[in-house]
Structure formats: structure tokens, C-alpha cells
Amino acid sequence: MGDVVVIGAGISGIQAALDLANLGVIVHLIEREPTIGGHMAQLDKTFPTNDCSMCILSPKMVDVQRHANIRVHTLSEVEKVEGEAGHFQVTIREHPRYIDMDTCTGCGDCIGICPVEVYNRFDAGVGVRKAIYKPYPQAVPDRVVKDKEHCIECGLCYDICGPQAILREDAEKEIEIEAASIVVTTGYEVFDARKKSPLGYLQFPDVVTSLELERMINASGPTGGKIRRLSDGTEPKSIVFIQCVGSRDMPLKRPYCSCVCCMQAMKNAMLIKEKHPEIDVTIFYMDVRAYGKGYEEYYERAKGVGVRFVRGLPSDVLADKNSSSLRFQVENTENGEIQVLHPGLVVLSVGIQPTDATAALAEKLGLPLEETGFIKSVHDAMDTVGTMKPGIFVAGTAIAPKDIPDSVASGESAAMRAFIETKKATATRARSR
């Protein structure tokens, strides 16, 4: 049976790879980051059950690593795709890790001794990482990676590494894969809140994004699960969430709803109230969209624990001249009341958008894009994962914003379509012999 290439190893790609591998298909799972897992690994809890995110994701990551039918290619990107359904030739470029994968044990001794600290993208910039690092403790593969750009070659990591697994020199590699079908699950990135400059992101340290708050709330995050104002390290007395930042915004040509922002704000608001009932939490919204199973009940539960919901969005966030807090004015559109607030922390619920590499990958695959930049699927009642090119399927947030359950279901659907395509290709080769 022919192989399948899955591009992107977030929760959709992981689910698609596992489903295909369990059906006896050899799967090449390609991920441009040093570890599989995607954005779900950054989250603390998942709605509407408030289950631990990594408790769901980590076993699947381990299953991927151990499965005999899955070949994991991290720090890798698709360079070229040729051929047609049943006979694709996929060239991937594997970037250097500067680590011997066979001898590295992932012990982390080199991380502890490294003197260089840089911006940590996994912690959304709230924390720092070393120049040699493991993205997070449950990373798969369980190996470190050396950041050649920031490494000062002090030599300490070479000296402390028992297995001598750290390489001074490493080179890119090209790998060619023959595949019967391709599944694209390249995921998303969050909206750059700097584009909404009146809201004060990066102008005021106490204006943070929803992803940055996720890393604060997470017990394994940079603040150990403590909610802190970044300006002075104190606990805020009040927190406000501002919804639809980079979603449903016609001037920015982002007309779509990002699907997860309302529920994510409710989840984090409840987690804050659970740990700190004394903190006043308010969510300012345009419309509450609680469309999934159990979501409306979750909304009612949030109101029940004391989270306030106000229909109205502020035009700008300002510094309060009389205190260390922030200040903004907003109209409650349900009663016309003008409210002036002085929150200690402002959380911008940033929307979802395609990754910066989506357009280039779509061009290599010969796939058209939506006006919003997501990959265009056939998307009719009978086919939600097929694309305009036979043999290539798309799933998860590569198509459009989705929550975790919908992303998993989408990955499963794409896996089944790819399996059918692979069986067709195998049957065709058998008949031609």
C-alpha cells in the first residue's frame, strides 16, 4: 500500500496520522517545529470540560512516536511536490538540529548550564528559553535542539554532555518521499494584536493576548500558574477580556469569526475566578458564540461563578494618569450606559489566521486559497476535506478556524479519504502488473 504524507503535526495532523497508521498505512508526519503537538500543547485546559490539555494530547504524541508505521520528520518543511494522485513525489528539507538524535537522551544537562536566554515563542514571549532547549517537558521527540542563531559557542554544553550528542556542525538534508496521497493540516497562528494599535498591545505591559494569558495560567508556564501584571509582578484586582480582536473586522479584511475566542475567554475567566475569587473579571463582547455541545451551559456556568458579560467593545485603551492601572471607556449597547473601567490587566482575545507559510505551501501543492488566506476546500455537504487537486486533502484550521473537537473530527475525515485514495492507487498498480 502507498505511503501518505501528513503536513503539520498539530492535533489534526496527529489524529490523521494515527488513524492512517492503524489501518496499516506508512505515514510521514512533517512538522516545521522541533516537536509535534502544535498550539494545543500551549493550553492549560480545554473547554467545555476543563480537562487538562496535555493529558489529552501527550498520550497521542507518544503513540505517534512509538507507532511502527509513522515516520516523524521535525524541523522539516515541504520543498517541492510533483506528480498526481497515487504517485506524488514529495521533497522535504530537514533543517539542522545540531544534535545527534541517536545519542541524545533528552536529559537537559546542557539546558541548565547554557548562559544564553532568548525570547521563548512557546511561552508567547512571557518567558525565556536557553540557546539550547527543549520546547516543553513532554516534547516529542524527547530531544533538545540548539539554536545556532543565538548560540555564543561558549562550549559549556559540549563539556557537560555525557553522550557527546551536541554537534558543532550540522547541515540541511533533502528527503524524497513517494506518496499516494497528501493530507494538509498546517494549523494556524494568532492575529498580531499590534495591528489594533488603539488597544495598546506592546505599548502597555499589562495589555496581553489570550495566548499569553494561557501561558500565565498554566502551572508549567513561566509564572507557575500565577496571574501577574507584567509591569510590576503584582496580582491584578480586576481583569477585562476584549473579544473579537482580529475577528469579524471588515476594515482589516477579516470578516470571519475565529470560533474559539468566546469559549476560550470564558474558560480562562472561570479558571481565574476558581483560583482567585476576589479578582473582578469582565468580558466585553460583540456577540457571544457558544455553538457547540455543552457550550451554552458553559456560558451559564461562567455567569454563575461571577464572570460579568458586557455587550460592547472599547475603541481604545489608555494609561490611567492617577494610578498604575489602565483606563478605557465603553458603551453597554444593551442599555446605552457608558462605563469607565480601570482594569489591572487587559486580555485581548486575538483571532485565528493561516500560518505565514500557508500561501507558499499551497502554491507548491497547486491549491487555491480563500480570500481570507485559508486553503480552499471543496466544502459541500458530501466533501468537507477534499481540495481542487485529486489526492490532496485538507483538515483542521488549515481550512478555517475550528475548535479542538472539530479539528480532530476533520483530521479523521481527511485520513479516511486519504486511505481510500491509497487503496485505489494500490489496486491500480496491481492491475498494471
C-alpha positions in Angstrom: 0.0 0.0 0.0 1.3 3.5 -0.8 2.5 6.0 1.8 0.7 9.1 2.9 2.3 12.4 3.8 0.7 14.5 6.5 2.0 18.1 6.6 1.6 19.6 10.0 1.7 17.8 13.4 -0.9 19.7 15.5 -3.9 17.8 16.9 -5.5 17.4 13.4 -2.3 16.0 11.9 -1.6 13.7 14.8 -5.1 12.3 14.7 -4.9 11.8 10.9 -1.5 10.1 11.2 -2.7 7.7 13.9 -5.8 6.8 12.1 -3.9 6.0 8.9 -1.1 4.2 10.7 -3.7 2.0 12.5 -5.0 1.0 9.1 -1.6 -0.3 8.0 -0.5 2.8 6.0 3.0 4.1 6.3 2.7 7.8 7.3 5.3 10.5 7.0 4.4 13.2 9.5 6.1 16.5 8.7 6.4 19.3 11.2 8.4 22.5 10.9 8.8 23.0 14.7 11.3 20.9 16.8 8.4 19.0 18.3 4.9 17.8 17.3 1.8 18.9 19.2 1.0 22.3 17.8 -0.8 25.0 19.7 -2.8 22.6 21.9 0.4 22.0 23.8 0.4 25.6 24.9 -3.1 25.4 26.5 -3.8 24.7 30.2 -7.3 23.4 30.0 -9.9 22.6 27.2 -13.5 23.7 27.1 -16.2 22.8 28.0 -14.9 20.1 30.4 -11.9 22.0 31.7 -9.8 18.8 31.2 -6.0 19.1 31.2 -4.9 19.8 27.6 -1.7 17.9 27.8 -3.4 15.0 29.5 -5.3 14.6 26.2 -2.5 15.5 23.8 0.6 13.9 25.3 -0.6 10.2 25.1 -1.4 10.8 21.4 2.1 12.3 20.9 3.7 9.3 22.5 1.6 6.9 20.4 2.8 8.7 17.2 6.4 8.4 18.4 6.1 4.7 19.1 3.9 3.6 16.1 5.8 1.4 13.7 4.0 2.9 10.7 4.7 6.6 11.5 7.9 8.4 10.4 8.2 11.7 12.2 10.1 14.5 10.4 10.5 17.5 12.7 12.3 20.8 11.8 11.2 19.9 8.3 9.3 21.7 5.5 8.0 20.7 2.1 10.3 21.9 -0.6 8.6 20.5 -3.7 5.6 18.4 -4.7 5.4 16.7 -8.1 3.1 14.1 -9.6 -0.5 13.3 -9.3 -2.9 11.3 -7.1 -1.5 7.9 -6.4 2.0 9.0 -7.5 3.2 12.1 -5.6 6.9 12.8 -5.2 7.3 15.0 -2.1 10.7 16.6 -1.4 11.2 17.8 2.2 14.0 19.9 3.6 15.1 18.9 7.1 16.8 21.8 8.9 19.8 21.1 11.2 19.1 20.4 14.9 22.8 20.3 15.8 22.0 17.3 17.9 22.8 13.6 17.3 19.3 12.2 17.6 20.6 8.7 18.2 22.8 9.5 21.2 20.9 12.4 22.8 18.9 11.2 25.9 17.0 14.5 26.4 18.4 14.7 30.0 18.6 18.5 29.8 22.0 19.0 31.5 23.0 21.2 28.6 19.9 23.4 29.1 20.8 24.0 32.8 24.3 25.1 32.0 23.6 27.3 29.0 24.1 31.0 29.9 22.1 32.5 27.0 18.4 33.4 27.4 16.3 34.5 24.5 12.6 35.1 23.6 10.5 31.9 24.1 7.9 31.6 21.4 6.3 28.6 23.1 5.6 30.8 26.2 4.3 33.6 23.8 7.1 35.8 25.0 6.1 35.8 28.7 9.0 33.6 29.5 12.5 33.0 28.1 14.4 29.9 26.9 18.0 29.0 26.5 20.0 28.8 23.3 19.9 25.1 23.6 16.5 24.0 24.7 13.6 21.6 24.7 10.3 23.4 23.8 8.5 21.9 26.8 9.0 18.8 29.0 6.6 16.5 27.1 8.2 17.3 23.7 8.2 14.6 21.0 10.9 13.7 20.1 12.3 14.0 23.6 15.5 15.7 22.4 17.0 19.1 22.7 17.7 21.5 19.8 20.5 24.0 19.5 19.5 27.5 18.3 22.5 28.2 16.1 21.5 31.8 15.7 21.7 32.7 19.3 24.4 30.2 20.5 27.6 32.0 21.5 29.7 28.8 21.3 30.9 29.1 24.9 31.5 25.3 24.9 29.8 24.6 28.2 27.2 22.3 26.7 29.8 20.3 24.8 31.7 19.7 28.1 28.7 18.7 30.2 27.1 16.3 27.6 28.0 12.8 28.6 26.9 11.1 25.4 28.7 13.9 23.3 25.4 14.3 21.4 25.8 18.0 20.7 27.2 18.8 17.2 29.4 21.8 16.4 28.4 21.5 12.7 25.3 20.2 11.0 23.7 20.5 7.6 20.3 20.6 5.9 19.1 17.4 4.3 16.8 16.7 1.5 14.5 13.7 1.7 12.3 12.4 -1.1 9.1 10.6 -0.4 6.8 8.7 -2.8 3.2 9.1 -1.6 -0.2 8.0 -2.8 -1.9 11.0 -1.1 -1.2 14.1 1.0 -3.1 15.5 4.0 -2.5 19.2 4.8 -3.0 20.1 8.5 -0.8 23.2 8.8 -2.8 24.8 11.6 -3.0 28.4 12.4 -1.2 31.4 14.1 -2.8 34.1 16.1 -3.6 37.6 15.0 -0.9 40.2 15.6 -2.5 42.5 18.1 -0.2 45.3 17.2 -2.4 45.9 14.1 -5.1 47.1 16.5 -2.8 49.8 18.0 -5.6 51.7 19.9 -5.8 48.7 22.2 -2.3 49.3 23.5 -0.7 46.0 22.9 3.1 46.3 23.5 2.5 49.9 24.4 1.4 48.9 27.9 2.9 45.8 29.5 -0.4 45.0 31.2 -2.2 44.5 27.9 -1.7 40.9 26.9 -3.1 38.5 24.4 -5.2 35.4 25.2 -2.3 33.1 24.3 0.0 35.0 26.7 -2.7 34.6 29.4 -2.8 30.8 28.6 0.9 30.5 29.4 0.4 32.5 32.7 -2.5 30.3 33.8 -0.6 27.1 33.0 1.1 25.6 36.1 4.1 24.6 34.0 4.3 28.1 32.4 6.7 30.9 33.1 4.8 32.3 36.1 4.0 28.9 37.6 0.2 29.4 37.1 0.1 32.7 38.9 -1.7 35.7 37.3 0.6 38.6 37.4 0.7 42.2 35.9 3.8 42.3 33.7 4.5 45.9 34.8 5.2 45.2 38.4 4.6 41.5 39.1 1.6 42.1 41.4 -1.7 40.3 41.2 -4.4 42.4 39.4 -7.5 43.3 41.3 -9.6 43.4 38.1 -9.2 41.7 34.6 -11.1 42.5 31.5 -11.3 40.5 28.3 -11.8 42.3 25.0 -13.3 40.0 22.3 -13.0 39.9 18.5 -9.5 41.4 18.3 -8.7 40.5 14.7 -12.0 38.7 14.1 -15.2 40.0 12.4 -13.2 43.1 11.4 -14.1 44.3 7.9 -11.6 47.2 7.8 -8.8 44.6 8.3 -10.4 42.3 5.7 -11.0 39.6 8.4 -14.8 39.1 8.2 -14.8 35.6 9.7 -15.5 34.6 13.3 -12.5 32.7 14.8 -14.8 30.2 16.6 -12.7 29.7 19.7 -12.3 33.1 21.3 -15.6 33.4 23.2 -15.2 30.0 24.8 -11.5 30.5 25.5 -12.2 33.7 27.3 -15.0 32.0 29.4 -12.7 29.2 30.2 -9.8 31.4 31.4 -12.2 33.7 33.2 -13.6 30.8 35.2 -10.1 29.4 35.9 -9.2 32.9 37.3 -12.3 33.0 39.4 -11.7 29.5 40.6 -8.2 30.3 41.9 -8.8 34.0 42.8 -12.5 34.6 43.5 -11.6 38.1 44.8 -10.5 39.3 41.2 -13.2 41.1 39.3 -13.5 39.6 35.8 -15.4 41.1 32.9 -15.8 40.0 29.3 -16.6 42.7 26.7 -18.1 41.1 23.6 -19.7 41.8 20.3 -21.8 38.6 20.3 -21.4 35.5 22.5 -21.0 32.5 20.2 -21.4 29.3 22.2 -22.5 26.9 19.4 -21.1 23.5 20.4 -22.3 20.7 22.6 -22.4 21.9 26.2 -21.1 25.4 25.2 -24.3 27.3 26.2 -24.3 25.5 29.5 -20.6 26.5 29.9 -21.6 30.2 29.3 -24.3 30.0 32.0 -21.8 28.4 34.3 -19.3 31.3 33.8 -22.0 33.8 34.7 -22.8 31.7 37.7 -19.3 31.9 39.2 -19.3 35.7 38.9 -17.9 36.5 35.5 -19.6 39.6 34.1 -20.5 39.9 30.5 -21.0 43.4 28.9 -22.1 43.8 25.3 -19.8 46.5 23.9 -16.2 46.9 22.7 -13.9 49.8 23.7 -12.3 51.9 21.0 -9.0 52.3 22.8 -7.1 51.5 26.0 -5.2 54.3 27.7 -2.9 54.7 30.7 -4.6 55.9 33.9 -2.7 59.1 35.0 -3.9 58.7 38.6 -2.9 55.1 39.1 -0.8 52.2 37.8 -3.9 50.7 36.2 -5.2 51.1 32.6 -8.3 53.1 31.6 -10.9 52.7 28.9 -14.5 53.8 28.2 -17.1 51.6 26.6 -20.8 51.8 25.9 -23.0 48.9 27.0 -25.1 48.5 23.9 -27.9 46.7 25.7 -28.8 49.6 27.9 -26.9 52.6 26.5 -24.9 53.0 29.7 -21.4 54.5 29.4 -18.9 52.7 31.6 -15.4 53.8 32.5 -13.1 51.0 33.8 -9.7 50.9 35.4 -8.5 47.3 35.0 -5.3 46.0 36.3 -4.9 43.6 33.3 -6.4 43.7 29.8 -6.6 40.5 27.8 -7.1 40.8 24.0 -8.9 37.7 22.6 -6.9 37.5 19.4 -8.3 35.7 16.4 -7.0 32.8 14.3 -5.4 33.2 10.9 -3.5 31.0 8.4 0.2 30.4 9.2 2.8 32.6 7.4 3.9 29.5 5.4 0.4 28.6 4.1 0.4 30.6 0.9 3.8 29.2 -0.2 2.8 25.6 0.6 -0.5 26.0 -1.2 1.4 27.2 -4.3 3.7 24.2 -4.2 0.7 21.9 -3.9 -1.2 23.7 -6.6 -4.1 24.6 -4.3 -6.1 27.8 -4.4 -6.6 29.9 -1.3 -9.8 31.6 0.1 -9.8 35.4 0.2 -9.0 35.1 3.9 -5.8 33.1 3.2 -7.1 29.7 4.3 -6.7 26.8 1.9 -9.8 26.4 -0.2 -11.6 23.0 0.2 -14.4 21.6 -1.9 -16.6 22.1 1.2 -20.0 20.8 0.1 -22.4 18.6 2.0 -20.6 15.5 0.9 -17.0 16.6 1.0 -15.6 18.9 3.6 -11.9 17.9 3.3 -11.3 17.4 -0.4 -9.4 20.0 -2.4 -9.4 21.1 -6.0 -6.5 18.7 -6.6 -7.2 15.0 -6.5 -5.3 13.1 -3.9 -4.7 16.1 -1.6 -6.9 16.6 1.4 -7.0 19.4 4.0 -8.1 19.4 7.6 -8.3 21.3 10.8 -7.6 25.0 11.0 -5.8 25.0 7.6 -9.4 25.2 6.2 -10.9 27.6 8.6 -11.0 28.4 12.3 -12.1 25.4 14.4 -12.1 24.3 18.0 -10.3 21.1 19.1 -13.2 18.6 18.7 -13.9 19.9 15.2 -10.2 19.8 14.3 -9.9 16.2 15.5 -13.0 15.2 13.5 -11.7 17.0 10.5 -8.4 15.1 10.7 -10.2 11.8 11.0 -12.2 12.6 7.9 -9.2 13.5 5.9 -7.4 10.4 7.0 -10.2 8.2 5.7 -10.3 10.0 2.4 -6.5 9.6 2.1 -6.8 5.9 2.9 -9.4 5.4 0.2 -7.1 7.2 -2.3 -4.2 5.0 -1.2 -6.2 1.8 -1.7 -7.2 3.0 -5.2 -3.6 3.6 -6.1 -2.5 0.2 -4.8 -5.3 -1.5 -6.8 -4.3 0.4 -10.0 -0.6 -0.7 -9.6 -1.7 -4.3 -9.1 -3.8 -4.3 -12.2 -1.0 -2.8 -14.3 1.4 -5.6 -13.5 
